Amino acid sequence: MTPAQKEYGQGYEYFGMALNFTVAILLFGAGGWFLDGWIHTRPLFAIVGAFVGGFAGFMSIWYRVKKETDKGGKGR
């Protein structure tokens, strides 16, 4: 694999992380929206769910980057 091909594939890795972050926010927000509809507290759990999803997405990115930097640092 040439270095140019490796850099091209790295962009997909970053896109996957962004997509993971977005999907976490949307899923937790949607879960909160349905919970709000069920117990009639319309904006409360949707907002909480979106924040929890954002935190979960951020932590997913954090651990993934931490794992990659730890792996890269040991080989030096």
Residue pairs with C-beta under 8 A, 6 or more apart in sequence:
17 60
17 61
17 64
20 57
20 60
20 61
21 54
21 57
21 58
21 60
21 61
22 57
23 57
24 53
24 54
24 56
24 57
24 60
25 50
25 53
25 54
25 57
26 53
27 53
28 49
28 50
28 52
28 53
28 56
29 46
29 49
29 50
29 53
30 49
31 45
31 49
32 44
32 45
32 46
32 47
32 48
32 49
32 50
32 52
33 45
33 46
33 49
35 45
35 49
36 42
36 43
36 44
36 45
36 46
39 45
